[in-house]
Amino acid sequence: MKTVPHIPPAWKNISDLFVALGDEHRQRILLSFEPGERISIGDIAATMPLSRTAVTHHLKVLEHGGVLKSEKVGKEVRFYINKAHMQEALSSVLEFIDHNI
């Protein structure tokens, strides 16, 4: 067994991604997006068995984890998938596993 004095650089920025993807409600929110789609909080809440407040919380976790990005359009916030970040983060982990485990 080796001592691990620090987290590998490839893993440093992805723990929030794994936290975001680790909840069934957040997975359902993510899976509800069509490719390239931008969805408002209200539209997401209308399709979920959760309160708008709970949906907002889950969206914040997904955004903090880099899974989603948001943009303000008038008075509405629209969310969209941050595909590039997820691909880069998961590729880094897979590359680390390939070379070190």
DSSP file (Angstrom, degrees, kcal/mol; ACC not computed):
  #  RESIDUE AA STRUCTURE BP1 BP2  ACC     N-H-->O    O-->H-N    N-H-->O    O-->H-N    TCO  KAPPA ALPHA  PHI   PSI    X-CA   Y-CA   Z-CA
    1    1 A M              0   0    0      0, 0.0     2,-0.3     0, 0.0     0, 0.0   0.000 360.0 360.0 360.0 134.6    0.0    0.0    0.0
    2    2 A K        -     0   0    0      1,-0.0     2,-0.3     2,-0.0     0, 0.0  -0.732 360.0-114.1-103.3 154.6    1.3    3.4   -0.9
    3    3 A T        -     0   0    0     -2,-0.3    -1,-0.0     1,-0.0     0, 0.0  -0.673  21.1-151.4 -82.3 136.6    0.8    6.7    0.9
    4    4 A V        +     0   0    0     -2,-0.3     3,-0.1     1,-0.1    -1,-0.0  -0.874  15.8 178.7-112.0  97.7   -1.2    9.3   -1.0
    5    5 A P        +     0   0    0      0, 0.0     2,-0.3     0, 0.0    -1,-0.1   0.722  68.4   7.8 -74.3 -19.8    0.0   12.7    0.1
    6    6 A H  S    S-     0   0    0      0, 0.0     0, 0.0     0, 0.0     0, 0.0  -0.987  83.5 -92.6-155.1 162.2   -2.4   14.6   -2.2
    7    7 A I        -     0   0    0     -2,-0.3     5,-0.1     1,-0.1    -3,-0.0  -0.598  54.2-102.0 -75.7 135.9   -5.2   14.1   -4.6
    8    8 A P    >>  -     0   0    0      0, 0.0     3,-2.2     0, 0.0     4,-1.1  -0.291  28.0-119.1 -58.3 142.4   -4.0   13.6   -8.2
    9    9 A P  H 3> S+     0   0    0      0, 0.0     4,-0.5     0, 0.0     3,-0.5   0.838 113.2  61.5 -52.8 -35.4   -4.4   16.8  -10.3
   10   10 A A  H 34 S+     0   0    0      1,-0.2    83,-0.2     2,-0.1    82,-0.1   0.729 110.7  40.5 -64.5 -20.1   -6.7   14.9  -12.7
   11   11 A W  H X> S+     0   0    0     -3,-2.2     3,-1.6     1,-0.1     4,-0.6   0.599  89.5  89.9-103.1 -14.0   -9.1   14.3   -9.8
   12   12 A K  H 3< S+     0   0    0     -4,-1.1     3,-0.4    -3,-0.5    -2,-0.1   0.864  94.4  36.2 -56.1 -43.0   -9.0   17.7   -8.0
   13   13 A N  T 3< S+     0   0    0     -4,-0.5    -1,-0.3     1,-0.2     4,-0.2   0.278 107.0  67.6 -97.6  12.4  -11.8   19.4   -9.8
   14   14 A I  T <>  +     0   0    0     -3,-1.6     4,-2.1     2,-0.1     5,-0.2   0.541  67.5  87.8-112.0  -4.9  -14.1   16.5  -10.3
   15   15 A S  H  X S+     0   0    0     -4,-0.6     4,-2.2    -3,-0.4     5,-0.2   0.902  92.3  51.3 -61.6 -37.4  -15.3   15.6   -6.8
   16   16 A D  H  > S+     0   0    0      1,-0.2     4,-2.5     2,-0.2    -1,-0.2   0.845 106.5  55.6 -66.7 -32.1  -18.2   18.1   -7.2
   17   17 A L  H  > S+     0   0    0     -4,-0.2     4,-2.1     2,-0.2    -2,-0.2   0.933 109.1  46.0 -62.8 -46.0  -19.1   16.5  -10.5
   18   18 A F  H  X S+     0   0    0     -4,-2.1     4,-0.7     2,-0.2    -2,-0.2   0.872 112.1  51.2 -67.0 -36.4  -19.4   13.1   -8.8
   19   19 A V  H >< S+     0   0    0     -4,-2.2     3,-0.8    -5,-0.2    -1,-0.2   0.938 110.6  49.8 -62.4 -45.7  -21.5   14.6   -6.0
   20   20 A A  H >< S+     0   0    0     -4,-2.5     3,-0.6     1,-0.2    -2,-0.2   0.882 114.9  43.1 -61.2 -39.2  -23.8   16.2   -8.5
   21   21 A L  H 3< S+     0   0    0     -4,-2.1    -1,-0.2     1,-0.2    -2,-0.2   0.536  96.9  80.1 -84.3  -6.1  -24.3   13.0  -10.4
   22   22 A G  T << S+     0   0    0     -3,-0.8     2,-0.4    -4,-0.7    -1,-0.2   0.374  76.5  80.8 -86.4   5.5  -24.7   10.9   -7.3
   23   23 A D  S <> S-     0   0    0     -3,-0.6     4,-2.3    -4,-0.2     5,-0.2  -0.935  71.2-140.7-117.0 135.7  -28.3   11.7   -6.6
   24   24 A E  H  > S+     0   0    0     -2,-0.4     4,-2.3     1,-0.2     5,-0.1   0.862 103.2  51.7 -62.2 -38.7  -31.3   10.1   -8.4
   25   25 A H  H  > S+     0   0    0      2,-0.2     4,-2.2     1,-0.2    -1,-0.2   0.916 111.4  47.4 -65.1 -41.5  -33.3   13.3   -8.6
   26   26 A R  H  > S+     0   0    0      2,-0.2     4,-2.5     1,-0.2    -2,-0.2   0.867 109.8  53.5 -67.9 -34.8  -30.3   15.1  -10.2
   27   27 A Q  H  X S+     0   0    0     -4,-2.3     4,-2.7     2,-0.2    -2,-0.2   0.923 108.8  49.5 -62.7 -43.0  -29.8   12.2  -12.6
   28   28 A R  H  X S+     0   0    0     -4,-2.3     4,-1.0     2,-0.2    -2,-0.2   0.900 110.3  50.5 -62.8 -40.9  -33.4   12.5  -13.7
   29   29 A I  H >< S+     0   0    0     -4,-2.2     3,-0.8     1,-0.2     4,-0.4   0.950 112.5  46.5 -61.1 -48.1  -33.0   16.3  -14.2
   30   30 A L  H >< S+     0   0    0     -4,-2.5     3,-1.3     1,-0.2    -2,-0.2   0.911 111.0  51.7 -61.1 -43.6  -29.9   15.7  -16.3
   31   31 A L  H 3< S+     0   0    0     -4,-2.7    -1,-0.2     1,-0.2    -2,-0.2   0.655  97.5  68.9 -69.7 -14.8  -31.6   12.9  -18.3
   32   32 A S  T << S+     0   0    0     -4,-1.0     2,-0.3    -3,-0.8    -1,-0.2   0.638  80.1  97.2 -79.5 -12.6  -34.6   15.2  -19.1
   33   33 A F    <   -     0   0    0     -3,-1.3     3,-0.1    -4,-0.4    47,-0.0  -0.576  65.7-144.8 -79.4 136.0  -32.5   17.5  -21.3
   34   34 A E    >   -     0   0    0     -2,-0.3     3,-2.3     1,-0.1    -2,-0.1  -0.641  48.7 -73.6 -85.3 155.9  -32.6   17.0  -25.1
   35   35 A P  T 3  S+     0   0    0      0, 0.0    -1,-0.1     0, 0.0    45,-0.0  -0.289 119.7   2.2 -53.7 127.5  -29.2   17.7  -26.9
   36   36 A G  T 3  S+     0   0    0      1,-0.2     2,-0.1    45,-0.1    -3,-0.0   0.448  97.4 145.6  77.0   0.9  -28.6   21.4  -26.9
   37   37 A E    <   -     0   0    0     -3,-2.3    44,-0.5     1,-0.0     2,-0.5  -0.420  37.4-155.7 -76.4 145.9  -31.8   22.2  -25.0
   38   38 A R        -     0   0    0     42,-0.1     2,-0.4    -2,-0.1    42,-0.2  -0.991  17.3-170.2-120.6 123.1  -32.0   25.1  -22.5
   39   39 A I  E     -A   79   0A   0     40,-2.6    40,-3.3    -2,-0.5     2,-0.1  -0.921  16.1-130.5-124.4 138.9  -34.7   24.7  -19.9
   40   40 A S  E  >  -A   78   0A   0     -2,-0.4     4,-2.2    38,-0.3    38,-0.2  -0.395  27.9-113.1 -80.1 160.9  -36.1   27.0  -17.3
   41   41 A I  H  > S+     0   0    0     36,-0.9     4,-3.1     1,-0.2     5,-0.2   0.914 117.9  53.2 -58.4 -44.0  -36.5   26.2  -13.6
   42   42 A G  H  > S+     0   0    0      1,-0.2     4,-1.9     2,-0.2    -1,-0.2   0.898 108.3  48.7 -60.7 -42.0  -40.3   26.2  -14.0
   43   43 A D  H  > S+     0   0    0      2,-0.2     4,-0.6     1,-0.2    -1,-0.2   0.890 113.9  46.4 -66.6 -38.3  -40.3   23.8  -16.9
   44   44 A I  H >< S+     0   0    0     -4,-2.2     3,-1.3     1,-0.2     4,-0.5   0.939 111.6  51.0 -67.2 -46.0  -38.0   21.4  -15.0
   45   45 A A  H >< S+     0   0    0     -4,-3.1     3,-0.9     1,-0.3     5,-0.3   0.835 102.3  61.9 -61.0 -32.9  -40.1   21.7  -11.9
   46   46 A A  H 3< S+     0   0    0     -4,-1.9    -1,-0.3     1,-0.2    -2,-0.2   0.732 108.2  42.7 -66.8 -21.0  -43.2   20.9  -13.8
   47   47 A T  T << S+     0   0    0     -3,-1.3    -1,-0.2    -4,-0.6    -2,-0.2   0.441 103.1  80.4-103.9  -0.2  -41.9   17.5  -14.8
   48   48 A M  S <  S-     0   0    0     -3,-0.9     2,-0.4    -4,-0.5     7,-0.1  -0.792  76.6-130.2-110.9 149.5  -40.4   16.5  -11.4
   49   49 A P  S    S+     0   0    0      0, 0.0     2,-0.3     0, 0.0    -3,-0.1  -0.114  83.7  91.4 -84.3  39.4  -42.1   15.1   -8.4
   50   50 A L  S    S-     0   0    0     -2,-0.4    -2,-0.2    -5,-0.3     2,-0.0  -0.876  83.4 -99.0-130.3 159.4  -40.4   17.7   -6.3
   51   51 A S     >  -     0   0    0     -2,-0.3     4,-2.5     1,-0.1     5,-0.2  -0.339  37.7-110.5 -70.8 161.4  -41.1   21.3   -5.1
   52   52 A R  H  > S+     0   0    0      1,-0.2     4,-2.7     2,-0.2     5,-0.2   0.877 120.9  55.3 -60.2 -37.1  -39.7   24.2   -7.1
   53   53 A T  H  > S+     0   0    0      2,-0.2     4,-2.1     1,-0.2    -1,-0.2   0.913 108.4  47.1 -62.5 -43.4  -37.4   24.9   -4.1
   54   54 A A  H  > S+     0   0    0      2,-0.2     4,-2.4     1,-0.2    -2,-0.2   0.908 112.1  50.2 -65.3 -42.1  -36.1   21.3   -4.2
   55   55 A V  H  X S+     0   0    0     -4,-2.5     4,-2.6     1,-0.2    -2,-0.2   0.922 109.2  52.0 -61.7 -43.7  -35.5   21.5   -8.0
   56   56 A T  H  X S+     0   0    0     -4,-2.7     4,-2.1     1,-0.2    -1,-0.2   0.913 109.1  50.5 -58.9 -43.2  -33.7   24.8   -7.5
   57   57 A H  H  X S+     0   0    0     -4,-2.1     4,-2.1     1,-0.2    -2,-0.2   0.942 111.5  47.3 -59.5 -48.1  -31.4   23.2   -4.9
   58   58 A H  H  X S+     0   0    0     -4,-2.4     4,-2.4     1,-0.2    -2,-0.2   0.876 110.1  53.0 -64.1 -37.2  -30.6   20.3   -7.2
   59   59 A L  H  X S+     0   0    0     -4,-2.6     4,-2.4     2,-0.2    -1,-0.2   0.886 107.6  51.6 -64.5 -38.3  -30.0   22.7  -10.1
   60   60 A K  H  X S+     0   0    0     -4,-2.1     4,-2.9     2,-0.2    -2,-0.2   0.905 110.2  48.8 -64.6 -41.0  -27.5   24.6   -8.0
   61   61 A V  H  X S+     0   0    0     -4,-2.1     4,-2.0     2,-0.2     6,-0.2   0.920 112.4  48.4 -64.4 -42.9  -25.7   21.4   -7.1
   62   62 A L  H  <>S+     0   0    0     -4,-2.4     5,-2.0     2,-0.2     6,-1.3   0.886 113.9  46.7 -64.2 -38.4  -25.5   20.4  -10.7
   63   63 A E  H ><5S+     0   0    0     -4,-2.4     3,-1.4     4,-0.2    -2,-0.2   0.918 111.0  50.9 -69.9 -42.8  -24.3   23.8  -11.7
   64   64 A H  H 3<5S+     0   0    0     -4,-2.9    -2,-0.2     1,-0.3    -1,-0.2   0.858 108.9  53.0 -61.2 -35.3  -21.7   23.8   -8.9
   65   65 A G  T 3<5S-     0   0    0     -4,-2.0    -1,-0.3   -49,-0.2    -2,-0.2   0.490 117.2-114.2 -79.5  -3.1  -20.5   20.4  -10.1
   66   66 A G  T < 5S+     0   0    0     -3,-1.4    20,-0.3     2,-0.3    -3,-0.2   0.524  87.5 114.9  84.5   4.5  -20.0   21.7  -13.6
   67   67 A V  S   <S+     0   0    0     -5,-2.0    15,-3.1    -6,-0.2     2,-0.3   0.886  79.3  28.2 -74.3 -39.6  -22.8   19.5  -15.0
   68   68 A L  E     -B   81   0A   0     -6,-1.3     2,-0.3    13,-0.3    -2,-0.3  -0.862  62.9-160.7-121.1 155.3  -25.0   22.4  -16.0
   69   69 A K  E     -B   80   0A   0     11,-2.9    11,-2.5    -2,-0.3     2,-0.3  -0.855  15.7-150.6-121.2 163.8  -24.5   26.0  -16.9
   70   70 A S  E     -B   79   0A   0     -2,-0.3     2,-0.3     9,-0.2     9,-0.2  -0.948  11.1-169.0-136.2 158.3  -27.1   28.7  -16.8
   71   71 A E  E     -B   78   0A   0      7,-2.2     7,-3.1    -2,-0.3     2,-0.5  -0.994  24.3-124.5-142.7 145.3  -28.0   31.9  -18.6
   72   72 A K  E     -B   77   0A   0     -2,-0.3     2,-0.5     5,-0.2     5,-0.2  -0.802  23.0-175.7 -92.8 127.5  -30.4   34.6  -17.7
   73   73 A V  E >   -B   76   0A   0      3,-3.7     3,-2.0    -2,-0.5     2,-0.4  -0.920  65.8 -52.9-122.7 101.5  -33.0   35.4  -20.5
   74   74 A G  T 3  S-     0   0    0     -2,-0.5    -2,-0.0     1,-0.3     0, 0.0  -0.556 121.7 -22.0  65.7-124.7  -35.1   38.3  -19.3
   75   75 A K  T 3  S+     0   0    0     -2,-0.4     2,-0.3    -3,-0.1    -1,-0.3   0.430 125.1  88.3 -93.5  -0.4  -36.4   37.4  -15.9
   76   76 A E  E <   - B   0  73A   0     -3,-2.0    -3,-3.7   -36,-0.0     2,-0.5  -0.761  65.4-145.0-105.5 143.5  -35.9   33.7  -16.5
   77   77 A V  E     - B   0  72A   0     -2,-0.3   -36,-0.9    -5,-0.2     2,-0.4  -0.922  17.2-162.5-103.8 128.6  -32.9   31.5  -15.9
   78   78 A R  E     -AB  40  71A   0     -7,-3.1    -7,-2.2    -2,-0.5     2,-0.3  -0.925   3.8-151.3-113.7 136.6  -32.3   28.7  -18.4
   79   79 A F  E     +AB  39  70A   0    -40,-3.3   -40,-2.6    -2,-0.4     2,-0.3  -0.785  14.8 178.1-106.1 148.4  -30.1   25.8  -17.7
   80   80 A Y  E     - B   0  69A   0    -11,-2.5   -11,-2.9    -2,-0.3     2,-0.2  -0.982  35.8 -91.0-147.3 157.1  -28.1   23.7  -20.3
   81   81 A I  E     - B   0  68A   0    -44,-0.5     2,-1.2    -2,-0.3   -13,-0.3  -0.446  22.1-145.1 -74.1 135.4  -25.7   20.8  -20.1
   82   82 A N     >  +     0   0    0    -15,-3.1     4,-1.8     1,-0.2     3,-0.3  -0.621  31.9 166.5 -96.2  71.2  -22.0   21.5  -19.8
   83   83 A K  H  >  +     0   0    0     -2,-1.2     4,-2.7     1,-0.2     5,-0.2   0.871  67.9  56.7 -58.1 -43.2  -21.0   18.5  -22.0
   84   84 A A  H  > S+     0   0    0      1,-0.2     4,-2.5     2,-0.2    -1,-0.2   0.900 107.0  49.0 -60.0 -42.6  -17.4   19.6  -22.5
   85   85 A H  H  > S+     0   0    0     -3,-0.3     4,-2.7     2,-0.2     5,-0.2   0.928 112.6  47.2 -64.2 -44.5  -16.7   19.8  -18.8
   86   86 A M  H  X S+     0   0    0     -4,-1.8     4,-2.5   -20,-0.3     5,-0.3   0.920 113.2  48.4 -64.3 -42.7  -18.1   16.4  -18.1
   87   87 A Q  H  X S+     0   0    0     -4,-2.7     4,-2.3     1,-0.2    -1,-0.2   0.928 113.8  46.7 -62.3 -44.8  -16.3   14.8  -21.0
   88   88 A E  H  X S+     0   0    0     -4,-2.5     4,-2.1    -5,-0.2    -2,-0.2   0.926 114.2  46.9 -64.0 -45.5  -13.0   16.4  -19.9
   89   89 A A  H  X S+     0   0    0     -4,-2.7     4,-1.8     1,-0.2    -2,-0.2   0.931 115.3  44.4 -64.2 -46.3  -13.4   15.5  -16.2
   90   90 A L  H  X S+     0   0    0     -4,-2.5     4,-2.5    -5,-0.2    -1,-0.2   0.871 111.8  53.5 -69.1 -35.7  -14.3   11.9  -16.9
   91   91 A S  H  X S+     0   0    0     -4,-2.3     4,-2.6    -5,-0.3    -1,-0.2   0.899 107.0  53.0 -62.9 -40.1  -11.6   11.5  -19.5
   92   92 A S  H  X S+     0   0    0     -4,-2.1     4,-2.3     2,-0.2    -2,-0.2   0.912 110.7  46.3 -61.6 -42.9   -9.0   12.7  -17.0
   93   93 A V  H  X S+     0   0    0     -4,-1.8     4,-2.7     2,-0.2    -2,-0.2   0.933 113.2  48.7 -65.7 -45.6  -10.2   10.1  -14.5
   94   94 A L  H  X S+     0   0    0     -4,-2.5     4,-2.6     1,-0.2    -2,-0.2   0.889 111.5  50.2 -62.4 -38.8  -10.2    7.3  -17.0
   95   95 A E  H  X S+     0   0    0     -4,-2.6     4,-1.9     2,-0.2    -1,-0.2   0.917 110.7  49.4 -64.6 -43.0   -6.7    8.3  -18.2
   96   96 A F  H  X S+     0   0    0     -4,-2.3     4,-2.0     1,-0.2     5,-0.3   0.934 112.2  48.0 -60.5 -46.0   -5.4    8.3  -14.6
   97   97 A I  H  X S+     0   0    0     -4,-2.7     4,-1.9     1,-0.2    -2,-0.2   0.917 109.8  53.4 -61.5 -43.8   -6.9    4.9  -14.0
   98   98 A D  H  < S+     0   0    0     -4,-2.6    -1,-0.2     1,-0.2    -2,-0.2   0.872 119.6  32.7 -57.4 -39.5   -5.4    3.5  -17.3
   99   99 A H  H  < S+     0   0    0     -4,-1.9    -1,-0.2    -5,-0.1    -2,-0.2   0.621 129.6  29.3 -96.6 -14.8   -1.9    4.7  -16.3
  100  100 A N  H  <        0   0    0     -4,-2.0    -3,-0.2    -5,-0.2    -2,-0.2   0.538 360.0 360.0-126.9  -9.0   -1.9    4.3  -12.5
  101  101 A I     <        0   0    0     -4,-1.9    -3,-0.1    -5,-0.3    -4,-0.1   0.405 360.0 360.0-121.4 360.0   -4.2    1.5  -11.4
